[in-house]
Amino acid sequence: MTREEEKQGGPVAVVLLQLGGPDSLDAVEPFLYNLFLDPDIIDFPFARLARPTLARLISSRRAKKVQTHYASIGGKSPIRELTELQASALELELRRTMDARVFVAMRYWHPLTEEVVARVIFQNFRQLVLLPLYPQYSKTTTGSSLNEWHRRYAAAGKDGLSTTIVKDFYQHQVYLESVVEKINEGLQRFPAPEKTHLVFSAHGVPTSVIEAGDPYQAQIEATVKLVMELGGWSNPSLLCYQSRVGPGRWLKPMLDVKLQHLAAERAEAVLVIPIAFVSDHVETLSEINIEARALAGRLGIRQFEVMPALNDSPKFIHALADLVQQSLSGK
């Protein structure tokens, strides 16, 4: 199909699905309420009845503590702005070869999924591509975002639009290259790059999620392996997890524990790589760059650096464009 034929058939809609984040300190509690109201996050027998009350209780109890984290990075999450930059860059890249519009739909804060569904269904698109911005699949992230899209789309009473879905992209070659590029940039900050410890940090999930068959942990481990092979470094490296919530069992080891181990081994240089995040937000800017950095300093680690997330790096945008094109071609 030629570009002119594509235009006659209507443009392609691409929806970037992302977690979202509060855009002010006042938005923290309602953002948390939306998070804990998610059936893919809190699920147990009769949860449908108890979930609203439980979500209200948890969000009110956690709001003040979480607000301090957002206050430390300027009073809000930058994830909307960063994702919109990704969307603009992706649309520009796609429009080199096709008529495309790129939208951003957030799971827990504005622009909410239902808002974006309303925008998409009233335009004459010939095809829809759903692209969750989570490289590794988990029911708690990709699954939740897709479930919400399907619920809202069905409720809107619109059907017939051909839809393809990018379920994960942790093995995508250009995505891996974009991570390697960022790691190499990070290593340039060290006087002895070859001696720097590469600490890959991923958002944790409860072990019950993995035990139920979720592929997230296996895909995280595969991502680290593929990145290390592609980068060709001989640096010592390790994988850990962060962002644990509540007293239950979560994936281990945790970032703070591994920093303690590295300090005990007299490691002097550490580069933390947020391997599950494609946009900087509170987990990278506060939890790693402020809290973990302070811990590393107290432990005696001389140089602690954090790799910025991929954000709108040209190579990552090229990866997203390739994912869209592969999806449309059925590859």
N, C-alpha and C positions, 0 to 999 in steps of 0.2 A: 504494500500500500504506500503510495506516495504521500508526501507531506500535505499536498493540496487535498487529496482524498481523505486524509485524516481530519483535516479541518472541516470538510463538508460533513463528516460523520459526527462532529462535535468534539470538543477537547477532552483530554484525559484529566481526571481528578486524582490527585495524590494526597492522601491524608497521613501526616506524620503523627503518630500516637505517642504520647509521652505522659509521665507521671503528673507534672504540674507542681506548682508551689505557691505559697501565699505571697500576695503582692503588697502586703503591709503587715505590721505586727497584729493589727486587729483581725486580720484574715487567718491567723494561725489556728485559732480554735475551730472555726467552721471548716477549714481545710482538713484538720485532723478528724473532725466528725465525718466528713465525706470518706476519708481513708478507712476509718474503722467501721463505717457502714457497708463497706464493700464485702459482698458474700464470698469473694475469692480470697479475702484476708481473714475474716472471722466466720467460721462455719462449724456448726455443731448441731445436734438434734434440737429442733424447735428454734433454731437461731433466727429464723425469719421474724418471729414474734419478739424475741429478746434483743435483737441486734440494735434497733434504734436507741433503746434505753442504755444498753451497754456502750454503744458508740458515744453517746452524750456524756456518760460518766468518765470514760477513758479520756476523751478529748478535753474535758474540763480539768481533769487532774493533771494532764501532761502539758497543757497550753503554756503555763508560765515558764516551765523549764525549756520548752522548745522555743519560746519567744526569745530567750537569751541567746540561743544559737543564731537565730536570724538577726537579732540586734547586732551580733558581732560581725556580720557580713553586710551591714548597711540597712537592716530593717526589713528586708524582703528577699525572696528568692530571685535570682537572675534567670531562672530556667525558661520563663516565657520569652524574654527578649532574645536569649541565645537560640532557642528553638525557632523563633521567627526569623532570625538571621540565617539559620540553616535552611529554612523553607524558601526564603528569598533567593539564596544562592543556588539551591537545587532547582527552583523554577527557571532561573536564568540559564542554568546548564541544560536542562531538559528542552527548553525552547529553541535550542540549536537544531534539534532534529524532530520535534513534535510540538503540537499545540497542547500545552499542559498548564494546569493551575495546581498550586500546592497549598494545602491547608494545614493548620496545627490544631489538634484536638487533645486537650488535657484530661486526664482521668479524674483528678480531684479538685481542680480549680480552673478558673477561666483562662482561655475559652473552653468551656466544658464540652464534652462529646455531643450532648444534645444540641448545643448551639451550632456546632459545625455540621451536624446532620441536617439541620434546617437550612443551612447555606448550600449544602451540596445538592439536596434533592430538588431544589427549585431552579437548578441550572441544567442546561442540555448537555450533560456529559455522556460520552459514548462508552466510557469504561472508568472503573474505579480501582485504584491500587491502595491498599492499606499497608502502611510501612511503620510498624512499631519500632521506636528508637531504642530497643533493648537488644544488643548483639546476641545474647544468650536467652533462650526461651525459659520462662517460668510461668506457672499458672498465676503467680502473684503479681506479675508485671504484664508481659505480653498477653497471657490468657485473660487477665482482668480487663485490659484495654480493649481487646477484641470482643469479649463478652458484652461489655458496655456498649460498644458500637452496634453490635447486632441487636441488642435490646432496643436501643433508641431508634435504630433504622426501621425495625419491625413496627415499633409503636407509631412511627410517622406514616405508616401505611403505604410506603413506596416500595415497589419491587421492579425487577426486570433489568436493573443496571448490572452489567457484567462486572464481577469483582474478583480481583486476585489479591492474595495476601503473602507478604514476606514474613514467614514465621520466625526466622532467625537469620543471622548473617555472620556468626562467629568464625566461619571458615572462609569467608569471602576474601579473595586475594588482595584486593585494593584496600579493603578495611584493615587487614593485617598490616599492609604496608603503611597505612596512615598511623597505626599505633607505633610501629617501628620507627617511623620518622620522628614522632614526638619523643620517644625514649632517647633517640640519638641526640635530639636537641637538649633534653634534660641532662644527659651525660656530659655535655660540653660545659656545664657549670662546675664540674669537679676538676681539681688539679690532677687527680689520678683516676680517670674514668674507669679503667680496667679493674680497679680495686673496689669500686662502688657496689654495694649490695642492692640488687633490684628486688623491691618488695611489691608484689602484685596484690592489690587489695580490692576485693569484691564485696558488694552488699550481701550480707548474710540473709539466710532464710531459716525458718525452723526446720530441724532435722525431720520432723514428721512429714513435711512437704516432700522432701527427697525420698523418704521411705515409702511414700505413696506413689512413687514412680516419676516424679518431676525430673527432667533432664538437666536442670540448671547447673548443679555441681559438676557433672561430667562435662558439660559444655564449657564451663569456666576453666576447668583443668585442661581441656583440649585447646582453648584459646591461648593459655599461657605457654603450652608446649609449642604450638604453631608460631607464636610470636618469637619465642626464644630461638627456634630453629631458623626462622627467617632473618632475625637480627644477627645471628652468628656470633653473639657475645660469649665470652668465657666467664663472665661475671657470676659470682654466687647469686642465686635467686631463690625466692620462696613465694608461696601463695598463702594469703590469709584473708580473713573476713572482718567486716565492721558493721556498725549500725544495729546491733542487737536491741530488741525491744522486749521487755518483760522477763520473767524468771525461767521460761521454758528452755529446752535444749535447742541450741542453734548450731549452725555449721562452725567448726573450729579448724585451725587456731584463729584467735582474734588478733587484730592488729596490735593492740597495746601489749599483749602477751609476747608476741614475736619481737617487738621492739625491746622488751626487757631481755629476751634471750640474746638478741644481737648485741646489746650493751654488755651482757655478761661475757660474750665472746670477744669483746673489745673492738667491735666494729666501729669505724670512725665516720663512714660515709654511707648514706642511705638515700636512694631515690624511690619514692613511693609512686606506683603506677596504678591509677584508678581504672582497673581493667573492665569493670562492668558499667562504667558511666561514659556516655558520649557527650554530656554537657556538664559544665561546672555548676554545682548547686551546693546546698548546705552540707551534704556529706563530704564533698571534696574541699570546699572553702573553709568550713568551720571544723568539722570532725577531724579531717586530716591536717589541713594547713595551719590550724590554730591549736587544737587540742593535742593531736599526735605530735606536732612540732614541739610544743611545750614539754610533753613527756620525754621526747628524745633529748631535749636539752638538759632536763633534770637527770637523765640517765647517763649523760656524758657523751652522747653521740655528737661528734664535732660538726658535721655538715649533714643537714636534713633538707632534702628538696622534694617537691611534689610536681609530678608531670601534669601540666594542664590537661583537661579533657580535650577531646578532639574538636568540640565546638564547630566552627565553620571553616576548619582548615580545608584548603582546596582539594587535597587528596581524599579526605573523608567525603566531601561533597561529590567528588567523582565516583566514589564507592556507592553512595546512595543513588546517584543517577544510573549507575550500572545495574543496581538491584532493581530499580523500577523498569528499566529496559528489558532485563531478563524476565521479570515477572510478566510483562506484556507479551513477550515472545513465547512464553510457556516453558522457558528453560528452568 
